[in-house]
């Protein structure tokens, strides 16, 4: 562990016993600090109201602005439509040669914006519909794929929302497959970055469709509207979209010297602003950061406490190396913690995902990764379990007494007009001093 001499660790626990059942509390088991130097940090801004830059390999968030604000996705909704098609292809439910019917609803929807000019009452191969969806941004292609997979667009929208929840897109809701104007249809820059990262990682065999620069259907040639495909940033795909009254969006990815970035911009005022701001963020992300390895694969990151086990705690590890990108010359330090609900209850199996490692640069969460138990912990002998039970009971009684005392103080203070109200609730997270 000599490589991490600058890292100080301490075990801290925060109490949520007023809100959680006995034995279920949030424990913070790790704190570390990595100095990054004292030079003035390079900064970046963007005129877009919502943006996020993510390093693909480390999942480090390099920059964010309004990344959790809900906004209309417009044609970015088609990324989720593509994901569900890719999933069915990967599972063998359909093939690229499967044909889907172009209904009147699909044909009419294609007249409301982007279209691949699919003819009504015809059948089109899934691969051609994918190109119509991704390259030409065809609403008709989106609906045909939705009806072919979900039976109806309404059912497909429900599938989109289930999938969004599974991927952790906590602030996204879809009402159709193509991104129509609907107040209930929203997403965020962070959620779109999550979706893009998932598509890149899970469907490498289908990602090439996003990089195709043109597609011809019904003898009509259309160019891909994604501007980064023709820029000097080595962009290779994903999607653009815009609302009728403006708000130009992009989810783009590019590779430079083996590093891949994902850039999301939402709400640019013009197509030109969208393109130029995306270029600036890509260039900044590629040239302004250095990679640091915090922990190797299967190296102990921290420990989780165990109740009733043969051992008091189990080590926590990651299957892959834990790397983070840090901004050159930044005075801000990396701080991190392990968060889990515990103590864990014995027996504990090896390889269980029980915790998450959260790494911050300043106040920005730059990394959030799962951690697994490195080894098993069998149920301990009766004396050990009795000891743990006694300790747990003592903790519970202490916090119950504290809550009662604070409640009594609140009642006394309530009789004084100027007296501030005191809460007996413990903080959700313990502060950690480097």
Backbone torsions as a table, in degrees:
resi	resn	phi	psi	omega
1	UNK	NA	10.6	-177.2
2	UNK	-63.3	-24.1	179.3
3	UNK	-65.4	-16.8	-176.3
4	UNK	-116.4	38.2	179.4
5	UNK	-60.5	-26.6	-179.0
6	UNK	-80.9	-2.0	-177.2
7	UNK	-98.0	122.6	175.4
8	UNK	-105.4	134.0	-178.4
9	UNK	-115.4	144.5	173.4
10	UNK	-150.2	146.1	177.8
11	UNK	-92.2	124.9	178.6
12	UNK	-129.8	151.2	176.5
13	UNK	-133.4	136.9	174.1
14	UNK	-107.9	149.2	-172.3
15	UNK	-106.2	126.1	174.4
16	UNK	-123.5	28.9	-171.1
17	UNK	-67.4	-18.7	176.5
18	UNK	-72.1	-19.9	-174.0
19	UNK	-114.1	-19.2	-175.4
20	UNK	-116.3	154.8	176.0
21	UNK	-62.1	166.2	178.0
22	UNK	-55.8	141.3	179.1
23	UNK	77.2	-3.4	-179.4
24	UNK	-111.4	98.6	176.8
25	UNK	-133.8	162.8	176.0
26	UNK	-92.0	118.5	179.9
27	UNK	-107.1	135.2	174.6
28	UNK	-104.6	112.8	-169.0
29	UNK	-107.8	0.6	-177.1
30	UNK	-148.0	139.5	169.3
31	UNK	-139.1	132.0	176.2
32	UNK	-143.5	156.3	-179.4
33	UNK	-133.6	130.3	176.5
34	UNK	-120.9	113.2	179.0
35	UNK	-68.8	137.8	-176.9
36	UNK	-113.7	9.6	179.6
37	UNK	103.0	166.3	-172.8
38	UNK	-111.4	3.4	-179.7
39	UNK	-69.2	159.9	179.2
40	UNK	-65.9	133.0	-177.6
41	UNK	-73.4	142.2	170.8
42	UNK	-74.5	134.6	-177.7
43	UNK	-116.5	161.8	177.9
44	UNK	-141.1	145.3	174.1
45	UNK	-131.7	166.9	175.1
46	UNK	-144.0	146.8	178.4
47	UNK	-77.5	-17.0	177.1
48	UNK	-69.2	139.8	-177.4
49	UNK	-73.0	-20.4	-176.9
50	UNK	-137.3	125.8	-177.2
51	UNK	-155.9	155.5	174.1
52	UNK	-155.4	137.0	175.6
53	UNK	-120.0	125.4	-177.6
54	UNK	-127.9	136.7	170.5
55	UNK	-81.4	126.6	-173.2
56	UNK	-66.7	-46.7	-173.6
57	UNK	-67.6	-43.0	-176.5
58	UNK	-97.1	-12.3	-175.1
59	UNK	62.4	21.0	176.5
60	UNK	-71.6	130.6	173.2
61	UNK	-85.0	113.3	-176.2
62	UNK	-86.4	-29.7	-178.3
63	UNK	-157.2	143.7	172.9
64	UNK	-149.7	148.9	177.1
65	UNK	-150.2	118.0	-179.0
66	UNK	53.8	34.8	-170.9
67	UNK	-71.9	-15.2	-179.3
68	UNK	-112.1	10.9	177.7
69	UNK	-81.3	127.3	-179.6
70	UNK	-72.3	133.8	178.9
71	UNK	-141.6	160.8	176.5
72	UNK	-65.2	135.4	-178.8
73	UNK	-79.5	-22.0	-170.7
74	UNK	51.7	-137.1	-173.9
75	UNK	-71.2	-5.2	174.3
76	UNK	-64.5	-18.3	174.9
77	UNK	-59.6	-25.8	-179.4
78	UNK	-67.2	-18.6	174.2
79	UNK	-63.6	-40.0	178.0
80	UNK	-72.0	-35.1	174.1
81	UNK	-59.6	-44.7	178.4
82	UNK	-62.9	-39.1	-179.0
83	UNK	-61.2	-43.6	-179.5
84	UNK	-67.5	-33.8	175.4
85	UNK	-67.6	-46.4	178.3
86	UNK	-58.0	-40.4	-178.6
87	UNK	-63.3	-43.3	179.5
88	UNK	-67.8	-34.9	175.7
89	UNK	-64.5	-45.3	-178.2
90	UNK	-64.8	-35.1	-179.6
91	UNK	-84.6	-3.6	177.5
92	UNK	80.9	12.3	179.2
93	UNK	-72.1	-30.7	175.6
94	UNK	-137.4	170.0	174.1
95	UNK	-126.1	171.3	177.4
96	UNK	-65.1	-22.0	179.7
97	UNK	-92.2	-5.0	174.7
98	UNK	-59.4	138.2	-178.7
99	UNK	-106.8	135.6	177.0
100	UNK	-115.4	147.4	-175.5
101	UNK	-82.5	140.9	176.0
102	UNK	-95.7	101.6	-178.6
103	UNK	-78.1	169.2	176.0
104	UNK	-63.5	-35.7	177.7
105	UNK	-62.9	-43.5	178.3
106	UNK	-63.0	-44.3	-178.7
107	UNK	-62.6	-44.7	179.8
108	UNK	-66.7	-37.6	179.1
109	UNK	-64.9	-31.9	176.8
110	UNK	-65.0	-16.8	178.0
111	UNK	-88.9	1.2	-177.9
112	UNK	-98.8	11.3	-178.9
113	UNK	163.8	-131.2	178.6
114	UNK	-62.0	141.0	-178.4
115	UNK	-148.0	148.9	172.5
116	UNK	-97.3	2.3	-179.9
117	UNK	62.7	44.4	174.9
118	UNK	-73.1	138.4	-179.2
119	UNK	-84.5	137.2	180.0
120	UNK	-63.6	147.3	178.0
121	UNK	63.6	29.3	173.6
122	UNK	-118.7	169.4	176.4
123	UNK	-114.8	136.6	-176.8
124	UNK	-130.0	140.3	178.7
125	UNK	-62.2	147.8	179.2
126	UNK	-58.1	-40.2	-178.8
127	UNK	-62.9	-40.4	177.4
128	UNK	-67.7	-37.9	176.9
129	UNK	-65.6	-36.6	176.7
130	UNK	-62.2	-43.1	177.9
131	UNK	-66.5	-37.7	176.1
132	UNK	-64.3	-35.7	179.3
133	UNK	-71.2	-48.7	-170.1
134	UNK	-87.1	-49.0	-175.7
135	UNK	-78.2	-46.6	-175.7
136	UNK	-94.9	-8.0	-178.7
137	UNK	55.9	43.6	-176.1
138	UNK	-77.9	122.9	174.8
139	UNK	-65.5	-35.5	179.5
140	UNK	-64.5	-38.3	177.1
141	UNK	-64.8	-41.3	180.0
142	UNK	-61.0	-46.5	-178.0
143	UNK	-67.4	-40.8	179.1
144	UNK	-61.3	-41.8	177.2
145	UNK	-66.2	-41.4	179.8
146	UNK	-62.5	-45.3	-179.5
147	UNK	-70.0	-34.4	179.6
148	UNK	-68.6	-33.7	-178.5
149	UNK	-92.9	-42.5	-174.2
150	UNK	-99.3	-7.0	-177.6
151	UNK	88.6	-37.9	174.9
152	UNK	-151.8	160.3	-179.9
153	UNK	-66.8	-33.0	177.9
154	UNK	-62.6	-46.5	177.3
155	UNK	-63.1	-39.4	-179.2
156	UNK	-65.5	-39.0	177.7
157	UNK	-61.5	-38.3	175.7
158	UNK	-63.0	-39.9	176.6
159	UNK	-63.3	-38.9	178.0
160	UNK	-60.6	-41.8	-178.2
161	UNK	-71.2	-37.0	175.2
162	UNK	-61.9	-44.5	-179.4
163	UNK	-65.4	-40.7	178.1
164	UNK	-58.8	-42.6	178.6
165	UNK	-64.6	-40.5	179.6
166	UNK	-62.7	-33.9	-178.4
167	UNK	-85.2	-4.5	179.7
168	UNK	86.2	20.2	177.7
169	UNK	-84.4	80.1	-165.9
170	UNK	-70.4	-20.9	-174.2
171	UNK	-116.8	25.6	-177.7
172	UNK	-115.1	139.7	174.5
173	UNK	-144.1	131.6	180.0
174	UNK	-110.4	146.4	174.0
175	UNK	-121.1	-10.6	174.8
176	UNK	-154.7	177.6	-173.0
177	UNK	-90.7	-6.7	-170.2
178	UNK	-124.4	-8.1	174.8
179	UNK	94.5	36.3	178.8
180	UNK	-65.9	158.8	-180.0
181	UNK	-70.7	111.9	-179.4
182	UNK	-152.6	123.1	-178.4
183	UNK	-55.7	-25.5	-178.5
184	UNK	-82.9	-9.9	-177.4
185	UNK	-96.4	108.5	-174.2
186	UNK	-141.6	159.9	172.4
187	UNK	-151.8	-177.5	177.6
188	UNK	-135.9	164.0	177.6
189	UNK	-61.6	-39.7	-179.5
190	UNK	-66.1	-42.5	-179.7
191	UNK	-64.6	-37.8	178.5
192	UNK	-67.8	-34.1	175.9
193	UNK	-66.6	-38.6	176.7
194	UNK	-61.1	-44.5	-179.3
195	UNK	-65.8	-43.2	179.6
196	UNK	-62.9	-43.9	179.1
197	UNK	-61.4	-40.3	179.0
198	UNK	-64.6	-45.2	-179.9
199	UNK	-61.8	-45.3	179.9
200	UNK	-60.8	-42.3	-175.6
201	UNK	-77.9	-37.3	-170.1
202	UNK	-91.8	-28.9	-173.5
203	UNK	-127.2	55.9	-178.9
204	UNK	-61.4	-26.9	-178.9
205	UNK	-73.1	-16.7	-178.6
206	UNK	-112.0	-5.1	-175.6
207	UNK	-64.4	-25.7	-174.6
208	UNK	-61.2	-23.0	179.2
209	UNK	-60.6	-32.8	-178.5
210	UNK	-69.2	-21.3	-178.3
211	UNK	-95.0	-2.8	179.7
212	UNK	-72.5	131.2	-170.2
213	UNK	-88.7	-13.2	178.9
214	UNK	-158.3	160.5	176.3
215	UNK	-154.2	138.3	-179.6
216	UNK	-115.0	128.5	174.7
217	UNK	-142.2	143.0	-175.8
218	UNK	55.2	34.8	179.3
219	UNK	62.6	21.4	178.1
220	UNK	-116.4	115.6	-179.0
221	UNK	-89.0	128.8	178.3
222	UNK	-128.1	142.6	179.7
223	UNK	-92.3	148.7	173.0
224	UNK	-65.9	129.9	-175.8
225	UNK	-83.9	-1.4	-178.1
226	UNK	-73.4	112.5	-172.8
227	UNK	-70.0	-24.2	-175.1
228	UNK	-71.9	-13.5	178.9
229	UNK	-68.6	-21.8	180.0
230	UNK	-114.0	11.6	179.1
231	UNK	-90.9	173.8	178.5
232	UNK	-91.1	27.3	-179.9
233	UNK	-108.6	7.8	-178.7
234	UNK	62.3	36.8	177.2
235	UNK	-67.9	141.5	-177.6
236	UNK	-132.4	7.6	173.5
237	UNK	159.1	-167.0	-173.2
238	UNK	84.4	-144.1	-154.7
239	UNK	-141.4	153.9	170.4
240	UNK	-120.3	166.2	176.7
241	UNK	-167.0	162.5	175.4
242	UNK	-158.5	152.1	174.4
243	UNK	-81.6	160.9	-178.4
244	UNK	-61.9	-34.2	-177.2
245	UNK	-97.2	19.6	179.3
246	UNK	120.2	-144.7	-179.8
247	UNK	55.1	77.3	-178.6
248	UNK	-88.3	128.8	-174.8
249	UNK	-118.5	155.1	174.1
250	UNK	-151.8	138.9	165.8
251	UNK	-120.6	110.7	-174.7
252	UNK	-127.6	157.8	176.1
253	UNK	-138.2	145.9	-178.6
254	UNK	-148.1	158.0	-179.0
255	UNK	-126.4	132.6	176.9
256	UNK	-140.4	120.8	-179.7
257	UNK	51.8	43.9	176.0
258	UNK	82.7	-3.8	179.0
259	UNK	-103.2	133.6	178.2
260	UNK	-109.4	133.0	174.8
261	UNK	-116.1	151.1	170.5
262	UNK	-116.3	127.3	178.6
263	UNK	-120.6	129.9	175.9
264	UNK	-120.6	127.5	174.5
265	UNK	-128.9	128.5	179.5
266	UNK	-127.3	134.4	172.4
267	UNK	89.3	18.8	174.8
268	UNK	-63.7	152.1	-174.3
269	UNK	-79.3	-28.2	-178.7
270	UNK	-140.5	164.4	176.2
271	UNK	-64.2	-36.0	179.1
272	UNK	-65.1	-45.1	178.6
273	UNK	-61.2	-42.4	177.9
274	UNK	-56.4	-46.9	-177.7
275	UNK	-66.8	-46.6	-176.1
276	UNK	-69.3	-38.1	178.6
277	UNK	-68.5	-37.5	176.2
278	UNK	-63.1	-43.4	178.3
279	UNK	-58.4	-46.1	-178.6
280	UNK	-60.9	-43.7	-178.0
281	UNK	-68.9	-38.0	176.1
282	UNK	-62.4	-49.4	-178.7
283	UNK	-61.0	-41.6	178.6
284	UNK	-64.8	-44.2	-179.1
285	UNK	-65.7	-35.0	-178.6
286	UNK	-75.9	-28.1	-171.0
287	UNK	-112.4	-5.6	-173.0
288	UNK	-109.3	13.9	-173.1
289	UNK	-137.9	153.7	173.5
290	UNK	-121.1	146.5	179.8
291	UNK	-89.1	138.7	174.4
292	UNK	-126.8	135.3	174.4
293	UNK	-95.4	117.3	179.9
294	UNK	-84.1	-43.8	-179.6
295	UNK	-146.2	142.4	174.5
296	UNK	-77.6	166.4	176.7
297	UNK	-59.6	133.5	177.8
298	UNK	65.7	13.5	172.3
299	UNK	-84.1	140.0	-178.1
300	UNK	-63.7	123.2	179.3
301	UNK	-93.7	-36.7	-179.7
302	UNK	-174.3	-163.0	-179.4
303	UNK	-135.2	158.0	173.5
304	UNK	-120.0	134.7	-179.9
305	UNK	-71.8	145.9	-177.9
306	UNK	-123.0	135.0	177.1
307	UNK	-98.8	127.4	174.4
308	UNK	75.2	21.4	-178.4
309	UNK	-101.1	169.7	175.0
310	UNK	-68.0	-25.7	176.1
311	UNK	-119.5	157.1	-178.4
312	UNK	-77.4	-21.7	-176.3
313	UNK	-156.2	162.8	177.1
314	UNK	-126.5	144.9	178.2
315	UNK	-73.0	150.3	179.3
316	UNK	-116.8	138.1	-176.4
317	UNK	-138.7	171.1	172.9
318	UNK	-118.0	143.1	178.4
319	UNK	-65.5	-29.6	-176.9
320	UNK	-117.5	159.9	175.1
321	UNK	-57.3	143.2	177.7
322	UNK	-98.7	108.1	-178.1
323	UNK	-120.3	153.2	178.7
324	UNK	-143.7	146.9	174.9
325	UNK	-97.0	132.3	-179.4
326	UNK	-119.8	141.4	-176.4
327	UNK	-71.2	133.2	179.7
328	UNK	-63.4	132.2	177.1
329	UNK	75.4	12.3	-177.9
330	UNK	-79.1	134.4	175.5
331	UNK	-80.7	-9.4	-177.8
332	UNK	-79.4	143.2	-178.7
333	UNK	-98.3	155.1	171.8
334	UNK	-82.3	129.9	173.1
335	UNK	-126.2	150.1	-177.5
336	UNK	-149.0	164.9	177.3
337	UNK	-155.0	153.8	172.1
338	UNK	-99.2	131.5	-178.7
339	UNK	-120.6	128.0	176.8
340	UNK	-155.1	159.4	176.1
341	UNK	-90.2	122.7	-173.3
342	UNK	-162.8	-173.4	5.4
343	UNK	-62.6	154.6	172.9
344	UNK	-66.3	150.5	-178.3
345	UNK	-101.5	121.6	177.8
346	UNK	-68.7	147.0	3.1
347	UNK	-80.4	148.5	178.8
348	UNK	-116.6	130.1	-179.8
349	UNK	-89.4	153.6	173.8
350	UNK	-71.7	143.4	177.7
351	UNK	85.9	6.9	177.1
352	UNK	-78.8	135.0	173.2
353	UNK	-81.8	109.9	-172.2
354	UNK	-124.7	-8.9	-173.3
355	UNK	-149.9	170.5	174.4
356	UNK	-131.6	140.3	174.3
357	UNK	-96.7	121.6	179.0
358	UNK	-113.4	123.7	-178.6
359	UNK	-117.0	132.2	-178.8
360	UNK	-118.4	144.7	164.9
361	UNK	-113.4	108.2	-168.9
362	UNK	65.5	-126.0	179.9
363	UNK	-97.0	-0.3	-175.9
364	UNK	-92.3	126.5	174.2
365	UNK	-74.6	112.8	-175.8
366	UNK	-104.9	-15.9	-177.8
367	UNK	-151.2	135.2	179.3
368	UNK	-144.2	101.9	-171.5
369	UNK	-128.0	149.3	177.2
370	UNK	-76.9	150.1	175.4
371	UNK	-124.6	145.5	-178.7
372	UNK	-116.9	158.4	174.8
373	UNK	-72.9	134.5	-177.6
374	UNK	-82.6	-22.4	-178.5
375	UNK	-150.3	164.9	-179.1
376	UNK	-84.4	159.6	173.2
377	UNK	-137.8	107.4	-178.5
378	UNK	-75.9	164.1	178.5
379	UNK	-63.2	132.6	-176.5
380	UNK	-79.7	172.2	177.7
381	UNK	-65.6	164.2	-175.2
382	UNK	-55.2	-44.2	179.5
383	UNK	-59.2	-38.5	178.8
384	UNK	-64.6	-43.3	-179.7
385	UNK	-66.9	-36.3	177.4
386	UNK	-64.4	-40.4	178.2
387	UNK	-62.3	-46.2	179.7
388	UNK	-62.5	-38.8	179.2
389	UNK	-64.0	-40.7	179.4
390	UNK	-64.7	-43.1	178.8
391	UNK	-63.3	-42.3	-179.9
392	UNK	-64.1	-41.7	178.2
393	UNK	-62.1	-40.2	178.3
394	UNK	-61.7	-42.4	178.4
395	UNK	-62.5	-43.0	-179.0
396	UNK	-63.9	-44.1	179.5
397	UNK	-63.5	-39.3	179.2
398	UNK	-60.4	-47.8	-177.0
399	UNK	-72.8	-29.7	174.8
400	UNK	-65.9	-43.2	177.8
401	UNK	-63.4	-41.0	178.1
402	UNK	-61.6	-43.1	180.0
403	UNK	-63.6	-40.8	179.4
404	UNK	-65.4	-40.6	179.9
405	UNK	-64.6	-42.9	179.9
406	UNK	-67.2	-36.4	177.6
407	UNK	-63.3	-39.2	178.2
408	UNK	-63.7	-41.6	177.9
409	UNK	-63.9	-37.9	178.8
410	UNK	-62.0	-42.2	-178.9
411	UNK	-64.5	-40.5	178.6
412	UNK	-66.5	-40.7	-177.8
413	UNK	-68.8	-27.1	-176.8
414	UNK	-66.1	-19.3	178.8
415	UNK	-82.7	-6.8	179.4
416	UNK	-106.8	121.2	-172.7
417	UNK	-58.8	-37.2	-174.6
418	UNK	-95.7	-0.5	-175.5
419	UNK	-75.9	131.0	177.8
420	UNK	-71.8	150.0	178.9
421	UNK	-82.3	133.6	-178.3
422	UNK	-105.9	136.7	178.3
423	UNK	-100.9	138.9	178.2
424	UNK	-89.7	0.6	-177.0
425	UNK	-74.4	128.3	176.4
426	UNK	-73.1	154.9	179.4
427	UNK	-62.4	148.2	-178.7
428	UNK	-68.6	-24.1	178.8
429	UNK	-140.3	136.8	176.0
430	UNK	-73.5	139.3	174.9
431	UNK	-75.5	145.3	-177.3
432	UNK	-120.9	123.2	179.2
433	UNK	-98.4	121.9	-179.9
434	UNK	-59.8	NA	NA
